[in-house]
Amino acid sequence: MTIKPTIQGEAEGFTKLLLAEWAKFRSVRGWIIGIAVTALLTILPGLFLAANSNEGPPSLLGPDGKAVTDKFYFVHKTLTGDGSITVRVTSLTGKITYPPPDNDLIVPGVVPWAKAGIMIKDSTKQGSPYAAIMVTGSHGVRMQSNFFEDIPGHPGSVPRWLRLTRSDQTITGYESVDGQRWTKIGAAHLADSPGSVQIGLFVTSPGDVSVSEAKIRFANATAVFDHLKLQGGAFDEKWSHDDIGIGTGEPAHHYGGVKESGDTFTVTGSGDIAPLGVEGSWTVERPLIGMLTGLVAVIVVSVLFVTADYRRKLIRNPQIAFHRPDRLLAAKAMTIGTAAFVAGMVAATITIPLSRQILLSKGSHILPVPLLTELRVILGTAAVLALGAVIAAAFAAIFRRRFVAITASLTVLVLPYILANVIPLNAAQWLLRLTPAAGFAVQQSIPEYPQVISLYTPQLGYYPLLPWAGFAVLCFYSALALGLAFYMLQREQMRSHNS
């Protein structure tokens, strides 16, 4: 009578097998050195990059401590107490300046997120709280506040009537097509707003993005306002004119301006009022550029670890093997995967704070992100290395030859990421959706903002899938590779028993 092993007995047997593989892994100095090299190759490139970075000013922070950009032309008065501003925007035009060698080529055009409207802002200090209602180049009427809040109004463009009302710390935005029938768009609450605020007209325009050329062309916008009406609290007698965020050292074409003719204001401005993307900034994951070289090292260690027993015929020969080949591979994959995870977590935990200190000492800093996002970047880096080790272990079991297994692993894991950074954007996005390289998205810390014009490319750290979705693709390929290896080992074992 044959007694089948119990589930508990199988679990105990696998635990002993796993502990034996850990002991074997620790006993070989070359494998331990390889894991240490994995950590070093992940750490050193990022620290070198931070140490050799150009000195730059810290990013501007908005009311909630996130990085923002705040550049626009502002025609404003001081409002004390509650009040409102109403205006009609009669036209919105613009110009686009091409970069070298065509920097003398200026063409008419309004970029989709050019903005012209009315604003209530705590002060003229950059990054201070605000609420605004505006017409845009191609996105209709919007009410935006504190850089991150965006409420859509009706589609269409000029002419359009706009109104903002202040009641204590609540700002409410309205729009109208005729100045008679008004539609409420939304409301914003400006906490701790002072008694006196700045109220008035604004115009700004971000650059025009050319993804195919990987360039952002300078652009400005010009809006014409009339039927301006102020009601309610106490206002200054005269209008003040400020080019917010534009320093005296900027080229002349960056300057905005205003022309007054009776009750008509023609305002020109450039810049943006929005969350800050990664252009010219340091993201929390940027110092982890060494993860790619670390991944190469962990692939080599994983293949050597698994193929060592094949070379001694301790797995594929059922007469010599002490354990089922699939269970032995599972133990090996867990062992090398855990070692790679620890190496990645240690490397990321060291690299991020050290690079931050280096950048701070040079006058720069890393864009602030929530603590949970930084933890995701650290753990995600470790998990990508771990899953890379698991895929390499599976390939080692499938191909049995070190060179072939290493080449296959590099082709599947590393090559798509490299190609995605050099091929056209459309093809790169498909590579980063459909290959294991999608897993690199788990490192992305700054999201794509729909209201921000930017070069959303892999070179700048943007991925077509959300972080956890990209990581799920890598998990799928890891499970697929491991499942294929188990299947082949089980078939091989059945053939050996039958013969």
C-alpha positions in Angstrom: 0.0 0.0 0.0 1.4 3.4 -1.0 0.9 6.3 1.4 0.7 9.6 -0.2 2.6 12.4 1.5 0.5 14.9 3.4 0.4 18.6 2.5 2.2 19.4 5.8 4.9 16.8 4.9 5.3 18.3 1.5 5.6 21.8 3.0 8.2 20.6 5.5 10.1 18.9 2.7 10.1 22.1 0.6 11.2 24.2 3.6 14.2 21.9 4.1 15.0 22.1 0.4 14.8 25.9 0.5 17.1 26.1 3.5 19.5 23.7 1.8 19.6 26.0 -1.3 20.2 29.0 0.9 23.1 27.2 2.6 24.5 26.3 -0.9 24.2 29.8 -2.1 26.0 31.3 0.9 28.8 28.7 0.6 30.0 29.9 -2.8 31.9 33.1 -2.5 31.5 34.0 -6.2 27.7 34.1 -5.9 27.8 36.3 -2.8 30.3 38.6 -4.5 28.0 38.7 -7.5 25.1 39.9 -5.4 27.3 42.5 -3.7 28.4 43.6 -7.2 24.7 43.9 -8.2 24.2 46.3 -5.3 27.3 48.3 -6.1 26.4 48.6 -9.8 23.0 49.9 -8.8 24.4 52.4 -6.4 27.5 53.9 -8.0 26.2 55.2 -11.4 23.5 57.3 -9.6 25.9 58.8 -7.1 28.4 59.6 -9.9 25.6 61.2 -11.9 24.5 63.3 -8.9 28.1 64.3 -8.1 28.6 65.5 -11.7 25.3 67.2 -12.2 25.0 70.9 -13.0 24.2 73.2 -10.2 20.6 74.4 -10.3 18.1 76.1 -8.1 15.6 74.2 -6.0 12.2 73.6 -7.6 9.4 75.9 -6.7 6.9 74.4 -4.3 3.2 75.0 -4.3 0.9 75.3 -1.2 0.9 71.5 -0.6 4.7 71.1 -0.9 4.7 69.7 -4.4 6.9 71.0 -7.2 5.1 73.5 -9.5 5.8 76.1 -12.2 4.2 79.6 -11.7 5.0 82.0 -14.6 2.4 84.3 -16.2 1.7 88.0 -16.8 -0.6 89.5 -14.2 -2.6 92.7 -14.3 -4.0 93.0 -10.8 -5.3 95.1 -7.9 -5.5 94.4 -4.2 -8.9 93.3 -3.0 -9.7 93.6 0.7 -12.6 91.5 1.9 -15.1 89.8 -0.3 -15.7 90.8 -4.0 -15.9 89.7 -7.6 -14.4 90.3 -11.0 -16.2 89.9 -14.3 -14.6 90.2 -17.8 -15.1 89.2 -21.4 -12.3 87.5 -23.3 -12.8 88.5 -26.9 -9.8 86.9 -28.6 -6.8 84.6 -27.9 -3.9 84.5 -30.3 -0.2 83.5 -30.0 3.2 83.0 -31.5 5.6 80.1 -31.5 9.3 80.5 -31.8 11.4 77.6 -33.2 14.6 76.6 -31.5 18.0 76.7 -33.3 18.8 76.5 -36.2 15.3 78.0 -36.9 15.2 80.3 -33.9 14.4 83.2 -36.2 11.3 81.5 -37.5 8.3 82.8 -35.7 4.9 81.4 -36.7 1.4 82.3 -35.4 -0.3 79.7 -33.2 -2.0 79.0 -29.9 -0.9 75.9 -28.0 -3.7 73.8 -26.5 -3.0 74.8 -22.9 -2.4 78.5 -23.4 -4.5 80.2 -20.7 -6.2 83.6 -20.5 -8.6 84.6 -17.8 -9.1 86.0 -14.3 -7.4 85.0 -11.1 -7.5 85.6 -7.3 -4.2 84.9 -5.7 -3.0 85.2 -2.2 0.0 87.3 -3.3 2.3 87.8 -6.3 4.8 85.4 -4.7 5.5 82.4 -6.9 3.8 79.2 -5.6 1.2 81.1 -3.5 -2.4 79.7 -3.5 -4.7 80.9 -6.2 -8.0 80.2 -8.0 -8.6 81.1 -11.6 -11.1 80.6 -14.4 -9.9 80.8 -18.0 -10.3 80.1 -21.7 -7.7 77.8 -23.2 -6.3 77.2 -26.6 -8.1 73.9 -27.2 -9.5 72.7 -24.0 -12.4 75.0 -23.5 -13.2 76.9 -20.3 -11.4 75.6 -17.2 -11.4 76.5 -13.5 -8.0 75.7 -11.9 -6.7 76.2 -8.4 -3.5 75.6 -6.4 -1.7 74.1 -9.5 -3.2 70.6 -9.3 -7.0 71.1 -9.3 -8.6 71.3 -12.7 -12.4 71.5 -13.4 -13.6 71.5 -17.0 -16.2 74.0 -18.1 -17.9 74.1 -21.5 -16.0 73.5 -24.7 -15.3 76.2 -27.2 -13.2 79.3 -27.0 -13.6 83.1 -27.3 -15.5 85.2 -27.0 -16.5 84.1 -23.5 -17.5 85.9 -20.3 -15.8 84.9 -17.0 -16.5 85.7 -13.4 -14.8 84.9 -10.1 -16.4 85.7 -6.7 -14.7 85.6 -3.3 -16.7 84.8 -0.2 -14.4 84.5 2.8 -12.0 81.7 1.7 -14.2 80.2 -1.0 -13.6 81.3 -4.7 -16.4 80.4 -7.1 -16.0 80.4 -10.9 -18.7 81.1 -13.5 -18.8 81.4 -17.3 -21.3 82.8 -19.8 -21.6 83.2 -23.6 -23.6 86.5 -23.4 -22.9 88.0 -20.0 -26.5 87.4 -18.9 -27.0 83.7 -18.3 -24.2 82.3 -16.0 -23.1 78.7 -15.4 -21.2 77.8 -12.3 -18.1 75.8 -13.1 -16.7 75.0 -9.7 -15.4 76.4 -6.4 -12.1 76.3 -4.7 -11.3 76.7 -1.0 -8.1 78.7 -0.3 -7.3 77.8 3.3 -5.7 80.5 5.5 -6.2 83.1 2.7 -5.3 86.6 3.9 -7.8 89.4 4.2 -6.2 91.2 1.2 -5.6 89.3 -2.0 -4.5 90.0 -5.6 -7.3 90.0 -8.2 -7.1 90.6 -11.9 -6.3 89.4 -15.5 -3.7 86.9 -16.4 -2.2 85.3 -19.6 0.3 82.5 -20.0 1.4 79.9 -22.5 3.6 76.8 -22.2 5.8 75.8 -25.0 4.8 73.9 -28.1 5.9 70.2 -27.9 7.4 68.4 -30.8 7.6 64.8 -29.8 9.2 63.7 -33.0 12.0 66.2 -32.6 12.1 65.8 -28.8 11.9 69.6 -28.5 9.7 72.2 -26.8 9.4 75.4 -28.7 8.9 78.7 -26.9 5.4 80.1 -27.2 3.4 83.1 -25.9 -0.2 84.1 -25.9 -2.1 87.3 -26.3 -5.6 87.9 -25.1 -7.9 90.9 -25.4 -10.2 91.6 -22.4 -13.1 94.1 -22.2 -16.2 94.8 -20.1 -14.1 94.5 -17.0 -16.1 95.0 -13.8 -15.1 94.8 -10.1 -17.7 94.6 -7.4 -17.8 94.2 -3.6 -14.9 95.0 -1.3 -12.2 97.6 -1.3 -9.9 97.7 -4.4 -6.7 99.7 -5.2 -7.3 102.6 -7.6 -4.5 101.7 -10.1 -3.7 98.4 -11.8 -0.3 96.8 -11.1 1.5 95.0 -13.9 3.8 92.0 -13.0 5.5 89.4 -15.2 5.4 86.7 -12.5 8.4 84.3 -12.5 10.2 86.0 -15.4 13.6 87.3 -14.3 15.5 90.2 -15.8 18.1 87.8 -17.3 15.6 86.1 -19.6 15.8 86.7 -23.4 13.6 89.6 -24.6 11.0 87.4 -26.2 10.1 85.9 -22.8 8.7 89.2 -21.5 5.0 89.8 -21.3 3.1 93.0 -21.4 -0.1 94.9 -21.4 -1.7 97.7 -23.4 -4.7 99.6 -22.2 -7.2 101.4 -24.4 -10.2 102.7 -22.6 -11.8 99.6 -20.9 -9.9 97.2 -23.2 -6.8 95.4 -22.0 -4.5 93.5 -24.4 -2.3 91.2 -22.3 0.6 89.0 -23.5 2.3 86.3 -21.4 4.2 83.1 -21.4 5.1 80.3 -19.0 2.6 78.0 -17.2 0.7 77.7 -14.0 0.7 74.0 -13.3 2.4 71.0 -11.7 6.1 70.7 -12.6 7.2 67.8 -14.8 10.6 66.2 -14.9 12.2 68.4 -17.6 15.4 69.9 -16.1 14.6 68.4 -12.7 15.7 65.5 -10.6 13.1 62.8 -9.8 13.5 60.4 -6.9 14.1 57.5 -9.3 16.7 59.2 -11.5 19.7 58.3 -9.3 18.7 54.6 -9.8 19.9 54.6 -13.4 22.3 51.9 -12.2 19.5 49.4 -11.8 20.0 48.3 -15.5 23.6 47.4 -14.8 22.6 45.8 -11.6 20.0 43.7 -13.5 22.8 42.5 -15.8 24.8 41.3 -12.9 21.9 39.6 -11.1 21.1 37.7 -14.4 24.6 36.4 -14.6 24.5 35.3 -10.9 21.1 33.7 -11.3 22.1 31.6 -14.3 25.4 30.5 -12.7 23.5 29.5 -9.6 20.9 27.3 -11.4 23.2 25.8 -14.0 25.8 24.7 -11.4 23.6 21.7 -10.5 22.9 20.9 -14.2 26.6 20.8 -14.9 26.9 18.3 -12.1 23.8 16.5 -13.3 22.1 16.8 -9.9 18.8 17.9 -11.4 18.1 16.3 -14.7 19.3 12.8 -13.8 16.5 11.2 -11.7 18.8 8.5 -10.5 21.0 11.0 -8.8 18.6 13.8 -7.9 17.2 13.8 -4.4 14.2 16.1 -5.2 11.8 16.6 -8.0 13.4 18.9 -10.5 10.5 21.4 -10.5 10.6 21.7 -6.7 14.3 22.2 -6.8 14.0 24.9 -9.4 11.3 26.6 -7.3 13.6 26.6 -4.3 16.5 28.0 -6.4 14.3 30.7 -7.9 13.1 31.8 -4.4 16.6 31.8 -3.2 18.2 33.9 -5.9 15.0 36.1 -6.1 15.2 36.9 -2.4 18.9 37.6 -2.6 18.3 40.0 -5.6 15.5 41.7 -3.8 17.6 42.3 -0.7 20.5 43.7 -2.9 18.1 46.0 -4.7 16.4 47.3 -1.6 19.8 48.0 0.1 21.0 49.7 -3.1 17.9 51.9 -3.5 17.8 52.7 0.2 21.4 53.9 0.0 21.3 55.6 -3.3 18.2 57.9 -2.9 19.2 59.7 0.3 22.9 59.9 -0.6 22.2 61.4 -4.0 19.7 63.8 -2.3 22.4 65.0 0.0 24.8 65.4 -2.8 22.3 67.4 -4.9 21.4 69.6 -1.9 25.1 70.4 -1.4 25.2 71.6 -5.0 22.1 73.8 -4.8 19.7 71.3 -6.4 17.3 68.8 -5.0 15.1 65.9 -5.9 11.5 66.7 -6.8 9.4 66.0 -3.7 7.0 63.1 -3.7 4.8 61.5 -1.1 6.5 59.0 1.3 4.4 56.1 -0.2 5.6 56.9 -3.7 9.3 56.9 -2.5 8.7 53.6 -0.8 7.2 52.2 -4.0 10.2 53.3 -6.0 12.6 51.6 -3.5 10.6 48.3 -3.2 9.8 48.4 -6.9 13.5 48.6 -7.8 14.1 45.6 -5.5 11.2 43.7 -7.0 12.3 44.3 -10.6 15.8 42.8 -9.8 14.1 39.9 -8.0 11.8 39.1 -10.9 14.7 39.5 -13.3 16.6 36.9 -11.3 13.6 34.5 -11.4 13.3 34.8 -15.2 17.0 34.2 -15.6 16.7 31.1 -13.4 13.8 29.8 -15.5 15.8 30.3 -18.7 18.8 28.5 -17.1 16.5 25.5 -16.5 15.1 25.7 -20.0 18.3 26.1 -22.0 20.8 24.5 -19.6 23.7 26.4 -21.2 25.0 29.5 -19.4 25.7 31.6 -22.5 22.4 30.9 -24.1 20.5 31.5 -20.8 22.3 34.8 -20.1 21.8 35.9 -23.7 18.1 35.1 -23.6 17.6 36.9 -20.3 19.4 40.0 -21.5 17.3 39.9 -24.7 14.0 39.7 -22.9 14.7 42.0 -20.0 17.4 44.6 -20.9 17.3 45.0 -24.7 13.6 46.2 -24.9 14.4 49.0 -22.3 17.5 50.1 -24.3 15.6 50.1 -27.6 12.7 52.0 -26.0 15.1 54.9 -25.4 16.4 55.1 -28.9 13.5 54.2 -31.3 10.5 56.4 -32.2 8.1 57.1 -29.4 5.1 55.1 -30.8 7.2 51.9 -31.1 8.9 52.6 -27.7 5.5 52.8 -26.0 4.4 49.4 -27.5 7.7 47.8 -26.3 7.1 49.2 -22.8 3.5 47.8 -22.8 4.1 44.3 -24.2 7.6 43.3 -23.0 9.0 42.6 -19.5 10.6 46.1 -19.7 7.1 47.4 -18.8 8.1 46.6 -15.2 10.5 49.6 -15.1 7.3 51.7 -14.9 7.1 50.8 -11.2 9.9 53.4 -10.7 8.0 56.3 -12.2 7.4 58.9 -9.5 5.9 61.9 -11.4 2.7 61.2 -13.2 1.6 62.5 -16.6 -0.6 65.6 -15.9 -3.3 66.0 -18.5 -3.2 69.8 -18.1 0.6 70.0 -18.6 2.3 70.1 -22.0 5.5 68.0 -21.7 7.7 65.5 -23.5 6.2 62.3 -22.0 8.9 60.0 -23.2 10.8 57.0 -21.7 14.0 59.1 -21.8 12.5 61.4 -19.2 11.1 58.6 -17.1 7.5 58.4 -18.4 6.0 55.1 -19.2 2.8 54.3 -21.1 1.4 52.1 -18.3 0.7 53.0 -14.7 3.4 51.9 -12.2 1.6 48.8 -10.9 0.2 47.9 -14.3 3.7 47.8 -15.8 4.9 45.8 -12.8 2.0 43.4 -13.4 3.3 42.8 -16.9 6.7 41.8 -15.6 5.1 39.5 -13.0 3.2 37.8 -15.9 6.3 37.1 -17.8 8.1 35.9 -14.7 5.2 33.4 -14.0 5.2 32.4 -17.7 8.9 31.7 -17.8 8.8 29.8 -14.6 5.7 27.8 -15.6 7.4 26.9 -18.9 10.5 25.7 -17.1 8.4 23.6 -14.7 6.5 22.0 -17.6 9.7 21.1 -19.4 11.2 19.6 -16.3 8.2 17.6 -15.5 8.0 16.2 -19.0 11.7 15.4 -18.9 11.2 13.6 -15.6 8.2 11.6 -17.0 10.3 10.5 -20.0 13.1 9.4 -17.8 10.8 7.3 -15.6 9.1 5.7 -18.6 12.5 4.8 -20.2 
